[in-house]
């Protein structure tokens, strides 16, 4: 089969969503042979527009509407060939490199043929150099992550029309990632690919808690832990913890899911039968739920370190969380001042979001507010610790307010201090710190009430002999 390499790659692109999305973000249909280019271009365009794998039926329907009988016949013929091929996902990276190599060899051969046509003494040097530079850049580009998109407005009309019509037919198609916090989701219609969101707060006032709650709620979407099957769509999350050890992260996740205080999960002999049941339910949900929440415990990481680890992730990532950017290091050691390093780290982290077309959430420290200052004077980008340049690279920045006697309030006030896509507003979340939970506002402003949310350390009867062991 003369096009076996093309067909093998295409088989993976119509059966493996992760590789398909990676390909459309980083590669071009030009890599395929001339015989396969039309089919490959249709597949890539569909995946790029709908973020889903195409089927023969949908491709036929799209082409039939345009009266492309010849192309429909080509698609059917090619699809029949693909049906006879077994996808070899484990060999995909190797085969893709072979596809790139073949393309590069064709470019070199084409350049050689073009140059030998020029006779000595009559060669147009400028034209020949231009041809060489064009061939070299074309070859070089296949091994570089696409950092920019270049297209005339005229060339964008057809693709815009297709996306526009698709979104009109299905409003959910281009909705972004929903965090589960209404004040945020309603203002953004969800977070988009390549957005970079920062949560700013003083030390110990909920940055990591809000970050993980957003991660959990994006992961779960509308699913609940009492579901054993028939799950609705969720999202795949990768959560980098640079400060908190893995076990602590998992305990906080389990507490958030089960509603059992994390302190009691750490001291299981104090857990009663009802709490044990909730923990079992949460663990069973994690086992059965078809979407991934991957926690990576790493210290002293740079953006490059994180990017390399992402290459080993075997599922399609919907959102990346980094807890937190303030303790990352730059990709390369240098003599920059600390404030310059922080801005550089933010830029390098945003670059991951851009080239991977991936939403990234992280956190940043605030300077402590001065004594006696009203909270309204301490809300804004000027509070960012160590470098105001960090804000330059963020799409959205949320600031956690620190009021006088903040520990006594049952709520958490969130201020939107940078919104590249809309107005600056504020939201209110209700605390349940014992269970690592922040939920949507359900009440108007309240006076401080320490006992409302705090799980108090107190003497508890040891009931370990009355409960079953954890068995799921």
N, C-alpha and C positions, 0 to 999 in steps of 0.2 A: 504494500500500500504506500504510494508515493508521499502522501500527506499524513503519515502515521503520527509524526511528532505533533503536528497541528491538532489532529483529532484527539490525541491523548490529553493535551493541555485543555482543549475546549471541553472535553468530558469532565475534567475537574471543575472548570468554571461553571458548568450547569448543574453540578451536584454538591459542591462544597462552598458554602456561603463565605466562610472566612477567606479562603484563597481567592474567591471571586471578587470580594470587596477590596482585598489587597491589590489585586491585579488592576482594577479600574482606577485605583488611586495612584498607582506607581508606574503602570505600563501603558502601552498603546497598541491598538489593533494592527499597526503597521508591522509588528513583529511576525505576523502570520504570512504565509505564502499568498501570492496573488489569487490562487484558486479558492483559498479559504477566507480572504479578507472580507468579502461582503457579509458572510455568515458571522465571522468574528466581530465585525463592527456592530451588527444588530444585537448580538449577545451583550457586548460591552456597553452599548448605549442603553439597553434595557436595565442592566444591573446598576448603571450609574444614575439613571432616572428614578427607579423604583426601589433601589436598595434590596431587591429580592432576586431570586434565581428565576430565569425564564422557563417556560414550558413550550412545547411545540404548539399547543393550542393558542396561547396568547400571541406567539410570534406570527402564526398564520392569520389571526384576526387583525393584527396591526397592519400586516402587508395587504390583506384582502381589501381593507378600506381604501388603500391607495392604488388599487388595480395593478398590482405588481405581480402578474401571473408568473413571469419567468423567475422572479426572485422567490416566490412561494415554492415553486418546483425545486429550486436550488436548496432552500431551507429544508424541505421534506427529505430530499435525497441525502443531505448532510446529516440530518437528525437520524435517519435510518442507519447511517454508518456509525454514528455515535452509540446507538443502541447495542452495537456488536462489540463495543470496547468496554473493558473493565476499568473503572477509575483507579488510578494508582497514586493515592494521596501521599503516601510515604515517599514517593519518588518525584513529587511535583517540583520541588525546588531544583533538583538536579535537571529535570527535563526543561524547566523554564530557562535555566542557564544555557542549555543546548539550543533552545529557540533563539535566545539573544545572540549566541555565538554565530548561529547560521545567518541571522540578519546582518551581523557585522561583516561576515565573510562576503555576503552579497554586495554590501556597500563598497568594500575594497575592490571586489572584482569589477563592479560597475565603474568605479573611478579609474581603474587601470584601463578599461576599454575606452573610456572617454579621453584619457591622456594620450594613448597611442595614436589617436586620430590626428593629433597635432603634429605637423611636420616641423623639423628643425628649421629655424629661421623665419617661420611664419606663425609661431605659437603666440597666442594672446596670453601673456603672462598673468595679467590681472584676472582674466576669466579662469585660467587654470588654477590659480591660487584660490579663487573663490570656490571652485568645485572641490578642491581638496579640503578647505576649511569646512564646507558644508558637510562633506562625508565624515570628517573627523568628529564634528559636533554631533552628528546623528548617531554615530557609534558611541560616543562618550555619554550621550543622554540616556542610553538604555540601561546603564549601570548607576545612574544617579536618581535619587528620590526627587520626584517632580516638586520643585519649590515655587513654581509660578505657573499661571495659566495665561496663554496668549491667544486671543481670538478677536476678530473684528466683530463689531455689532451686527453686521449683516449675517455673518456666519452663525451668530448665536440665536437668530430669530427662530429657526425651526426647533432647536432643542428647548428654547424657552416655551414655545407653543405647546410642545409635548408635555413638559413638566406642568405648565399652567393648566392644561386640560385635565391632566391626571389628578391634580390637586382639587380641581373643581368637582370631579367625579367622586373623589374620595378625600374628604377634608382631613382625615387622619394621616394621609400619606406623608405629608411634609411636616407634621407636628414634631416638635423637638422632644427632648427627654423631659418628662414630667417628674418634678421632685416630690410631689405630694404636699407641697406647701402652696396654698391657693394664692397668697399675695404675690408669690414669685411666678408661679405658672401662668396666672392670668395676664401678667404684665409682659411675659416673654413668649407665650404660646410654646413654652418648652425651650430647653437649651439646645443649641445647634452644634453640629460638628465643627471643631476647631475653636469653639468658644473657650475662654480661659476665665474661670470664676474663682475669686478669692474671698475667703471669710476672714475678716480682721477682728481681733479682739485682744483684750489684755490677758495676761497670763492667768490661767485658772478660771476663766469666765465663759467657757463653753465652745471654743473654736473646734476642737476635735469632736466634741459631742454633736454639734450641728453638722459637721462634715460627715460623720458616720451615719447620722440619721438620714441625711440626703442620699448617701450611698445605698442604704438599706431600702429606702422608699423607691428609688429609681430601679433597684434590683427587683423588688416585689411588684411594682406597679399596682394593679388592683387585686392581686392575689393575697390570700390570708393563710395563716398557719394551720387553720382547721381543714384546709383542702388537701386531699390525698391524691387527687387526679383531676382531670378536666381543667388544668390550669389555663388561664388566659395568658396573653403575651407578657413576658417579663424582659429584663435586660441583663446583659453580662457585665459584671463589674470587676475591675482590678483595683485593689486598695493597697497602696504602699504605706507602711507604717515605719517612719524613721525614728520615732520617739518611744512608742509603746511596744513592748514585746508581743509576740504572736499570741501567746496564751491569754494575755490581758485583752487583746483585741477580740479574740473569739468569745471570751466571757462576756464582754460588753455587747457583742452581737447577739449572743444567746439571751442575755437579759432583755435586750430591746425586743426580741421576737417573742419571748415567753411571758414577759411582764413579771418575772421573778427578780427581785433585787440582786444585783451582781455580788453584793457582799454575802448573800446566802448561797449563791452558786459556788462561791469560793469556800464556804463552810457547809458542805452538803449535809452534815449530820443535823443541821438545824432546819432543814427543809421538810415541810409537812406533805401529806399525801396529795393534796390538791396542787401544790407547787411542783411536785415531782411529775404529776400528770402533764402540767403545762410545759415542763422542760422536755419530756418525752415527745410531746406534740411538736415542739419547735425543732428538735433534732430530726424527727421523721420528715418534717417539711424540708429541711436542708437536704436530706438524702434523696427525696423524691422529686424535688423541684428541678425542672430541666434547665434552669439558667444558673450561671456560675457567679459565685462571690469569692474571688481569689484574694487572699491576704498575703502580702509579701513583707516580711519583717527584714528590714535592711537599715544599716547605719552608715553615716558618712557618705551618702550617695550623691552623685551628680546627675544631671539630665542625661548624659551619655550612658551612665550605668543603668538608669531606668529604661532608656530606649533599647538597650541591648537585651535586657530581661524581657521586654515586650516581644522581642523576636521569637522567644521560646513559648509564648502563650499559644495554645492550640485552638482556642475558640475565638470567635469574632467579638472584639471588645466594644461595648457601647459607651462606657464612660470610665475615666481613669481618675482615681483620687490619690493625692499625695499629702500625707500628714507629717510634716508640713514643710512648705518651701523655705521658711526662715532658717531651717537647720540643714539645708542642702549645701553642697559645695559647688563651685564652678567647674566646668569641664576641664579646664587647665589651670594649674596654679600660676599665679602672677603677682605683680607688685601693686595691684589695684587697691585703693582704699576700700574699707568695708562697705560703704554705701554704694560704691561702684560695683562691687561683687554682687550685692543683692539685686541690683538692676540687671546685671548680666545673667544671673541665675534665672530671674523671671523671664528674660528674653529667651534663654535656652530651653526653658520648660515650655513656653508658648510655641517654640519651634516644633516640639513634638506634636502638639495639638494640630499645628498647621500641616505638617507633612504626612501625618497619619490620619488626618481628617477626623479627629477624636476630641470629644469634650473632656477638659481637664478641670478638676476642682482641687483647690488647695487652701491653705490658711497662712495668715501672716500676723505677726505680733504687732500690737499697738504700744506706743509709749504710754506710761501711766499718766493719768490726768493730774493736773496740779491741784493742790489742796484748795478747797473753797470754790472751785469753778463749777458753774452750772453745767449740767450734762449737755445742754444745747450748744455750748461753746466747745465741746470736745467731740463733736461729730463731724467727720470730714477727712479728706485725704491727707491733711496736714498731720494727722495722728499716726500715720504709718511709721513704724519703727525702722530706723537705720537707713532707709532710702525711699524718698518719695518717687524715685524713678521706677519703682516696681509697678506703680499704677499705670504707667504708660503702656504696659504690655497686657493688661487685663481687659476683658470684655465687660465684666461686672465685678463690683466689689461690694460686699455686704459687711456692715460694721455692727458688732454686738455692743449694745449700750451698757455702760456700767453706771448704774444709779447709786446714790447714797443708800447704804444698807441693801445692796443688790441681793445678797443672800436671802433676804426676807421676802422677796417678791415671788409669787407663783408663776410669773411669766418672764419671757425673755423678749426684749424689744430689739428688732433688727432694722437697721437703717441702710438703705440703698445709696451708697455714697459715690458710686460710679455706675452708670448705665449707658453703655455706648449705643443702645438701641431704643431708648425710651426715657420716660420720666424717672426722677428719683423719688421713691415712695418709702414707706416703712411698713413693717408687719409685726405681728405679735404671736408668739408661740408659747404654749403652756408647758411648764417643766414637770418632769417626773425623773429627777436626777437619780433616785435610787435604782430605777430600771433603765437608765441611760436613754431616756425617751424625751423627745420634743415633738409635740403634736400641734395641729392647727388651732388657732384661737377659737374658743367657744364662748367667751364671756367678754364683757367690757372691762375697763381698767379696774383693778382691785387694789386695796391697801395691802401692804406687806403682810404675809402670813407664813411664818417660818414652818409651822407644822403641816402646811398644805402639801408640801412635796418632799420634805426631807425624810429619809429613812434613818431613824435614830438608832444609835448603838444602844442596845439594852440587853438585859438578861433574858435569854430565851430558853425554855425547857428543852433539854436534849430528847428529841423524839425519834432518834435514828432507829431504835429497835421496833418502832411501830410502822415503818414505811418499807416499801419494796425497794430492791436495788433497781438501778436504771437499766431497763432492758427493752430495746426497740428492735 
